[in-house]
């Protein structure tokens, strides 16, 4: 007998029939969503985890910069940003506020995307700027921080009197968790800063992994940068599978982020008894599965519990392709083999953009066969990237044999299994 498993895929989902007696379906342990998401955010602003409420941290006449996630993250911006602005009403003027889209090294969001992310009324009322890590005129030099990281940050962020981060917290495949100080760097950092934070030695460190912050060289330096450059107030949310708020956390950025991480950990990190022959994963659906670059996170979640030599099947719509911007595609497709990818990265004296995803993906592909089910990339394009395409996930799973044990991660990296 089979069991129908609904995987997050684009905006429609993808149903796959898997053998019921051999399949373990692992999903997050979501608590009930907040009855009123806006009320939860307002409570976090007024009753922070640590420090003063937001309204007491700003004064009339001050300028305000608000860092928000870019369009690849399911942040509830239409709830979070209006709540922030309403809480500051009467203290600061809208013309003194700038919303900085913390793109990191991703492409800028288009005007149509910004309207969808924030709502047309907010786009008209407040200045919104896409951070550009590659524009020297938009950056200011800070100094060398953390473990000798050359730090360039968005100049408008640094010049603002009040700096507010807004994030979405989930386990992250090499930074431990998303959100919090990551909105500063790499979110608002210059390219050189991000390349250093993501160099081969940091990414390859055994503590640069899901759910680890302390002792993780990537996150240690991210925290050091945020602490040294100053965040006035931090706000993070934790979401359920329907992208509803299950928790909101405000206050001093590192303290509130630590609290949000513990909630995210209790939801997403799920133990299993032993590795599986096949792991079928998603990348969490749209907007997280917009491209193959992002889908590495789903592959990485699956790699935590797949047997050496096993099979990972990742369903990711990839409506934005590889994508075409950045160097991920050329990095991934120019080497003749997976081992050659890792050898090239190891031999480099510096870091190039998007190298980190390629490094992690190559390590996964050395461990297991990687098969992708996608609508927007061809068999030939995926083959050039050293992965296979499947047009029938159930058939691919059956190829592992009648005794194969199967793990299903329908929410992808929203669930991070581990052997324990």
Secondary structure in CASP SS format (residue, H / E / C, confidence):
PFRMAT SS
TARGET T0000
AUTHOR 0000-0000-0000
METHOD secondary structure of the structure
MODEL  1
X C 1.00
X E 1.00
X E 1.00
X E 1.00
X E 1.00
X E 1.00
X E 1.00
X C 1.00
X C 1.00
X C 1.00
X C 1.00
X C 1.00
X C 1.00
X E 1.00
X E 1.00
X E 1.00
X E 1.00
X E 1.00
X E 1.00
X H 1.00
X H 1.00
X H 1.00
X E 1.00
X E 1.00
X E 1.00
X C 1.00
X C 1.00
X C 1.00
X C 1.00
X C 1.00
X C 1.00
X C 1.00
X C 1.00
X C 1.00
X C 1.00
X C 1.00
X H 1.00
X H 1.00
X H 1.00
X H 1.00
X H 1.00
X H 1.00
X H 1.00
X H 1.00
X H 1.00
X H 1.00
X C 1.00
X C 1.00
X C 1.00
X E 1.00
X C 1.00
X C 1.00
X C 1.00
X H 1.00
X H 1.00
X H 1.00
X H 1.00
X C 1.00
X C 1.00
X C 1.00
X C 1.00
X C 1.00
X C 1.00
X E 1.00
X E 1.00
X E 1.00
X E 1.00
X E 1.00
X E 1.00
X C 1.00
X C 1.00
X C 1.00
X C 1.00
X C 1.00
X C 1.00
X C 1.00
X H 1.00
X H 1.00
X H 1.00
X H 1.00
X H 1.00
X H 1.00
X H 1.00
X H 1.00
X H 1.00
X H 1.00
X H 1.00
X H 1.00
X E 1.00
X C 1.00
X C 1.00
X E 1.00
X C 1.00
X H 1.00
X H 1.00
X H 1.00
X E 1.00
X E 1.00
X E 1.00
X E 1.00
X E 1.00
X E 1.00
X C 1.00
X C 1.00
X C 1.00
X C 1.00
X C 1.00
X C 1.00
X C 1.00
X C 1.00
X H 1.00
X H 1.00
X H 1.00
X H 1.00
X H 1.00
X H 1.00
X H 1.00
X H 1.00
X C 1.00
X H 1.00
X H 1.00
X H 1.00
X H 1.00
X H 1.00
X H 1.00
X C 1.00
X E 1.00
X E 1.00
X E 1.00
X E 1.00
X C 1.00
X C 1.00
X C 1.00
X C 1.00
X C 1.00
X H 1.00
X H 1.00
X H 1.00
X E 1.00
X E 1.00
X E 1.00
X E 1.00
X E 1.00
X E 1.00
X E 1.00
X C 1.00
X C 1.00
X C 1.00
X E 1.00
X E 1.00
X E 1.00
X E 1.00
X E 1.00
X E 1.00
X H 1.00
X H 1.00
X H 1.00
X H 1.00
X H 1.00
X C 1.00
X C 1.00
X E 1.00
X E 1.00
X E 1.00
X E 1.00
X E 1.00
X E 1.00
X E 1.00
X C 1.00
X C 1.00
X E 1.00
X E 1.00
X C 1.00
X C 1.00
X C 1.00
X E 1.00
X E 1.00
X C 1.00
X C 1.00
X H 1.00
X H 1.00
X H 1.00
X H 1.00
X C 1.00
X C 1.00
X C 1.00
X C 1.00
X C 1.00
X E 1.00
X C 1.00
X H 1.00
X H 1.00
X H 1.00
X H 1.00
X H 1.00
X H 1.00
X H 1.00
X C 1.00
X C 1.00
X H 1.00
X H 1.00
X H 1.00
X H 1.00
X C 1.00
X C 1.00
X C 1.00
X C 1.00
X C 1.00
X C 1.00
X C 1.00
X C 1.00
X C 1.00
X C 1.00
X C 1.00
X C 1.00
X C 1.00
X H 1.00
X H 1.00
X H 1.00
X H 1.00
X H 1.00
X H 1.00
X H 1.00
X H 1.00
X H 1.00
X H 1.00
X H 1.00
X H 1.00
X H 1.00
X C 1.00
X C 1.00
X C 1.00
X E 1.00
X E 1.00
X E 1.00
X E 1.00
X E 1.00
X E 1.00
X E 1.00
X C 1.00
X C 1.00
X C 1.00
X C 1.00
X C 1.00
X E 1.00
X E 1.00
X E 1.00
X E 1.00
X E 1.00
X E 1.00
X E 1.00
X C 1.00
X H 1.00
X H 1.00
X H 1.00
X H 1.00
X H 1.00
X H 1.00
X H 1.00
X H 1.00
X H 1.00
X H 1.00
X H 1.00
X H 1.00
X H 1.00
X H 1.00
X H 1.00
X H 1.00
X E 1.00
X E 1.00
X E 1.00
X E 1.00
X C 1.00
X C 1.00
X C 1.00
X E 1.00
X E 1.00
X E 1.00
X E 1.00
X E 1.00
X E 1.00
X E 1.00
X C 1.00
X C 1.00
X C 1.00
X C 1.00
X C 1.00
X C 1.00
X C 1.00
X C 1.00
X C 1.00
X H 1.00
X H 1.00
X H 1.00
X H 1.00
X H 1.00
X H 1.00
X H 1.00
X H 1.00
X H 1.00
X H 1.00
X H 1.00
X H 1.00
X C 1.00
X C 1.00
X E 1.00
X E 1.00
X E 1.00
X E 1.00
X E 1.00
X E 1.00
X E 1.00
X E 1.00
X E 1.00
X E 1.00
X C 1.00
X C 1.00
X C 1.00
X C 1.00
X C 1.00
X C 1.00
X C 1.00
X C 1.00
X C 1.00
X C 1.00
X C 1.00
X C 1.00
X H 1.00
X H 1.00
X H 1.00
X H 1.00
X H 1.00
X H 1.00
X C 1.00
X C 1.00
X C 1.00
X C 1.00
X H 1.00
X H 1.00
X H 1.00
X H 1.00
X H 1.00
X H 1.00
X H 1.00
X H 1.00
X H 1.00
X H 1.00
X C 1.00
X C 1.00
X C 1.00
X C 1.00
X C 1.00
X C 1.00
X C 1.00
X H 1.00
X H 1.00
X H 1.00
X H 1.00
X H 1.00
X H 1.00
X H 1.00
X H 1.00
X H 1.00
X H 1.00
X H 1.00
X H 1.00
X H 1.00
X C 1.00
X E 1.00
X E 1.00
X E 1.00
X E 1.00
X E 1.00
X C 1.00
X C 1.00
X C 1.00
X C 1.00
X C 1.00
X H 1.00
X H 1.00
X H 1.00
X H 1.00
X H 1.00
X H 1.00
X C 1.00
X C 1.00
X C 1.00
X E 1.00
X E 1.00
X C 1.00
X C 1.00
X C 1.00
X H 1.00
X H 1.00
X H 1.00
X H 1.00
X H 1.00
X H 1.00
X C 1.00
X C 1.00
X C 1.00
X C 1.00
X C 1.00
X C 1.00
X C 1.00
X E 1.00
X E 1.00
X E 1.00
X E 1.00
X C 1.00
X C 1.00
X H 1.00
X H 1.00
X H 1.00
X C 1.00
X E 1.00
X E 1.00
X E 1.00
X E 1.00
X C 1.00
END
